[in-house]
Amino acid sequence: MFGFEKAREWLQAGRAALLIAASDGDPRDRGRLKALAGDLSVIEVLTADEIGRATGRERTVHGVVAKGRLAGAIRDEGERLIRLRTDAVAADQSLASQITDKASRGHEQHGRT
């Protein structure tokens, strides 16, 4: 079920097993739904455009998944995506640091000539 109101209704009724919230969505709305979600898993790694593509919509900011095997599978894949993106960011930061270090050494060497 997608959309803020539908997600809120499902969370309040205890029908949801998983909350999906776009990383670029309104932080206040995301916070409200997360408060209702309590101990449920929350996937916040996808943008509204990415969730929209997965749901056949232009943009989707909030969604919930009913209790069952699908919720577990989506949670597991979401956690894997979080790890992949975290690793990619760390690799990018490491590469940027290496480039900065090389550039600094290059300027130091040119200054000595």
NORFEN-V52570 format. One record per run of one state. SS is the DSSP state (a for helix, b for strand, c for the rest). FROM is the first residue (numbers start at 0). LEN is the number of residues. If there is no record, write none. Layout:
# NORFEN-V52570
SS/FROM/LEN  SS/FROM/LEN
This chain:
# NORFEN-V52570
c/0/1  b/1/1  c/2/1  a/3/10  c/13/2  b/15/6  c/21/5  a/26/11  c/37/3  b/40/3  c/43/4  a/47/8  c/55/6  b/61/5  c/66/2  a/68/44  c/112/1
